[in-house]
């Protein structure tokens, strides 16, 4: 039933004197909330909505001329950090109204019992507010140290992995912000500031969504509207399945499929590969992430894909194309992450792990490996696809 009809019946059946909720910032929710608020105010005097998911309200942080920021650094440093600090979280117990007024059995959701993937993918996660705080505690004990550098290495434990908990409302960004600010951690403040800036990037994504709501569907930079993307179904399928022939890309895509999560550095690598080496529209990648990520939310997902494609605000320049070979060598130097998710390369010497097609025949024979048989050949030639991308992207400068 529609929210208005549900509230109408609740008001009729109970003596409701006050209604409050936490705001959402996507266009559909803003429109829906406005309708509900208008309806409720006709029947109830005390109707309020609150900010329960952002550090600052998007309409509070503006440039001196009253227009919204489009670049992260001035948004964060000149806007957010120059504004009043985020509110402190309040730990108050809410009295829950216990009623059997209306209940449904779980079967009402018509769960498809033929889907057997759920137990496997959720076994890596402890779900709930209690475990969100446990994850936060572990991160500040063991992960925050060397965060600035360590967060780029997918095999290290320096990332918080708190994004799914934040997305599902099991922990607040305000809680994390004040945990950074109030705890006396005996670590380099630079690591704390870097983590806070990552919270700032999440904030920036919602900020862009609020001020430029079409960002979920359209290029923020309109010059890309005439860009001739290509869509090769075979290439896209190999990308989604982690069968591109580029080990760090395949490791990331398999991690996503197996765990519902992907390390942030690897997200940038696989994203760059899709939009620049394969020239496939960023929306295709955005939708795949939306379907697979536990932390996929409408703001961060769209803004991140537009960033890596070069179509968004403060975006990576078109000529920045992540090289999956050198990225793997630099950020997974011992191959621990890659070999975990691409076990068919577990015997491959590190020298050739990220470019197995270069492995000499005698070495391949020793480890009983044949490219194209035990692991796919590259879906595209790295050098040729890069040159093609640069040529196509450079044409935009003439528009």
N, C-alpha and C positions, 0 to 999 in steps of 0.2 A: 504494500500500500504506500501511497505518497506520504512524505513526512508531515505535510499539513493535516492530512486525515488522521494520522496517528496522534498528533498533538491535540487535535480537536476532540478525539475520543478520550484521551487522558485528562483533558481539562473538564470534560463532562463527568467523568467517573471519579475524579479526585479533586480535593480543594487545593489546587495548585496556586501558590502565591508568588513564585519566583522561578524563572528559567534562565540558566546560564550555560554556556558552552565555550570551548576553545575554537578559535577561528582557523579556517583553512585559507590558503592564498591562491589556489588555482582558480581560473575564471569560472568554471562550472560551480564550484563550491561557494564562491563569493556571490554569484547570482542566486543560488539556492538559499543561502543563509539570509540574504536580503529579503527574499519572499517570506521566509519563515518568521523573521523578526517583525515584519509588517503585520503578518497575521496574528502573531502572539500578542503584540502591543494593543490589539483591539480587545483582548480578553484579560490581559495581565499587565499590571503596572511595572513590575520589576523584571525586565528582560535585558540581559547583558551578554556580550561575547567578550572573550579575553584572548590575549596572545599567550599560547601555551607551548609554542613550538619554535619560536625565533628569538634571537637575542635582542633585536631591535625591530621596530615596525618599519616596513619598507617605505612608508610615506614620511618617516622622520629624518631619514638620511638623504639629503639633497645637496647639490652643489650650491655655491653662493648665489647663482642666478636662478635657483629654484628648480632646476632641471635635474633629472636622475643621472647618476654616474653610469658610465659604460665601460670603465676600466677598473680592474680589481684594486690595484695598489692605492690610488687616491680614494676609492670607495672605502677601503678598510682603514687606511691611516688617517686621511683627512676627514672622513665621514664618521665611521663607526667609533674609532678610538678617540676622536675629538668630542664625541657625544657623551651623554650620561651613561654610566656603566649599566650593563644588563641587570635586570632585577634579580635579586637573590631568590633561589627556590625556597618555598615554604613547605615544611614537612608537617602537615596537619592531617589528621585522620578524618576522613569524611564518613559521616553516619550513613550507612547504606540502608535504603528502604527495602526491607525484605517482604516480598509479596509473591504469591502464586497467581497473581492477576492474569498473566498471559504467559504461557510457556510453550515451547516446542521441543520435540525430541530431535536429537541430532540427525535422525533419518530425514527430517524435514528438508535438510540441505541437499538431499539426493546425492550423497557421496558416491563417486564411481569406484567401486571396489576392484575393478579391473586394473586400475592404475597402481602398480606395485612400486613406483619410484619413490614415494614419499618417505617410508621408513629409512631408506638408504641415505637420502639427501639430508634428512633432519638429524641423523645420528651424530653429526658433527657439531650440533648446536644445542645449547641449553636455553630454553625459551622462557622469558618472563622477566618481570622487574627485578626479582631477587638476583637472577643470573646476570642481568645488565649491570647491577652494582658490583657483582663479583668480577665481571670482565673489566669494569672501570678500575677497581682496586688492583687487579693483577697488572693492568697496563701501567698504572702509575708506580707500581713497585718494580716492574721488570722491563717495560717497553719504552717508557718515556726517555730513559737515558740513551743518548745517541740517536734520538728520534729524527733529528734533522737530516742525518745522513742515512741511518739504518732503514728508514721508511721506504727507501728506493730499492731495497733488496728483498725480493719475495720470499726467500728462505729464512730470513731473520724474523724475530718476534717483536719488531719495533712498531708495527701498526697496531692500532687499538682494536680493530674489528668490531667497533661499536656502532657502525653505520646502520646495520639492520635493527638494532635496539632503538636507535634514535628515530628511524623511519616509522617504526610501529608504536612509538610513544611509550616505550618501556623505560626510557631514560631521557632526560631533558638536556638540550645543549647548555642551558643555564647551569645545570648541575655540574657539567663538565667544565664550564668556564670558571665557575667559582672554586671548583676543586683545584684548578690550576692556580688560581689567585690566592687562595687562603692557606693551602697546605705548604709547609716549609720543607720543600723537597731539596735535598742536598745534591742537586744536579745543575748543570749549566742552564741558566735562564733562557738561553737561545733555543734549547729544545722545547721548553714550555711555550715560548712565543711562537715557534713554528707550528706547534699543535694548535694553538689558539687561532693562528692564521688559517689553518685548515677548517676550523669551525667557521671562520670568516668566509671561506670559499662556499661553504654550504649556504651561508647567509646571502652571499652574492647571487647564488642561483635563484633563490626565492625572490630576491630583490628584482632580478631581471624578469622573472615570471610575472611579478605584480605589475611592473611598469611596462613591460612588453609582452603581454599575454599570448601573442601569436608565436612566441618562440618555440612552443611545443610542436608547431606544424610548419612554420615558415622560416626561411633564412632571416636572421637578424640583419645581416648585410645583404641588401636587396640586389647587389651586383651579381650574387650567386644564383639569382633566379633564372638566369639565362645559361647557367653552366650545364654543359652536356655530360651528365653522369652516364655511366654504362651499367647495365645490369646483366651479369652473366650468372644464370641459375646454378651452373655447375660450380663456379668459383665461390658463390655465396654458400652453397651447401657444404663445400669443403671447409670454408671458414667456420661455419656454425658447428661442424663436427670435429674441429681440431685436426684436419687432414690437409693443411695447406703445404706441408713439406718444409715449413719453417718452424723449428722446434719450440722457440719461446712463444710464438703465436699459438701453436697447437697446445702447449702446456696451459696457457691462459684460458683458452676456450674449453678445454677439458676440465680445468678446475671449476669454471663457471657451471658446466653441466653437472658435475659430480657433487658440488657443494653449495651451489646457489650464491657463490661469492667469487670475486676475483681481486687480486692485489691491484692497488691503484696504478703502480708503475706499468704493470702488464696491461691494464685497461687502455692506457695511452698507446702502448705498442700495437695491440690488436686493433684499436680504433684507427690509428694511422694507416695500418696495413690495409684495412677495408676501404677507406675512403680515398687513399692516395695511391697505393700500389694496385688495388683492384678497381679503383674509380667507381665504387658503388655508393649510392646516396647514403648520407649519414642517417636518414630516417630508417633505413633497413637495419642498421646496427642498433639504433636506439630502440626499435621495437623488439629486437631479439633480446637485448639486455632487459627490457621491461618484462618480458616473459620469463626470464631466467634468474634475475638477481633478487635476492631477499631484500636488498636495500634499495631497489629501484623506486625512485619517487619522481613525480612529474617534473619537478624543478631541476634537481641535480642531473638527472639522466639526460634531459634535453640540452641543458646548458653545457654539460661535459662533452656531448657529441658535437655540438656546434663549435665548441672550442677546438677540438682535435681536427675538425673538418676545415677550420678557418673561416666558417660562416657566421660565427657568433661574436659576442662582445669580448674584448681583450683576447681574441682568439690566437692560436698558434699560427704564425705566418705560413702562407701556402708553401714556401720553400723548405719548411721544417718537416721533413719526412723521416720518421723513426726507422733506422736500419735494424731489422730484427736480428741480424747476425751480431753486429757490434753491441746492440742493446743486451742481448743474451750474455755475451762475453763479459760485459761490464757489470751487469747487475745480478747475474747468476754465475759468478766465476768458477764455482766448484760444481755447477750443474745439479745441485741438490733438488732445486725446485723443478727443473725441466725433466729430470729423470724420474721424479715422483709421478708426474702426470703423463710422461711419454716413456713408459717402461721399455718399449721396443728399442730404445737407444741406451739402455743401462750399461751396455758393454762398450759403447762408443767412446774412444779416447777424447778427453776434454778439448784437445786441439781441433777436433772435427765435430764436436757435439752440436754446434749451432750452424754448421755448414756440412752436413754429412755427405752431400754429393761430391765433396772434395776429398773424401777419405780414399787413400790409395788402395788399389786392388788387393795387394798383399795383406794389408791391415784388415780390410773388409773380409777377406777369406779367413783370417785368423779368428775373427769374432763371429763368423758365419752370418754376415750381413750383406744384403744387396739392396741398394737404393731402388725404389720402385716396386720392390717385392715385400721387404720387411718394414719399410717406411716409405711414404709417398714421395715422389719427385716433386720439386717445387712447382706450385700451381702457376706461377709466373716467374720470369727472369727478373731478378731484383734490380739490376742496373737498367734494363730496358724499361721496366715499369716505372722506375723513378724518373727517368728522362721523359717518358711520355706524360707523366703527371705534371712535371715542371713546365712542359710545353703547353699543356692544356690550361693549367692554373695561371701561367704568365699571360695568356690571352685575355684574362679578366682585367688586367691593368689597362687595356685599351678601351674598356667599356666605360 
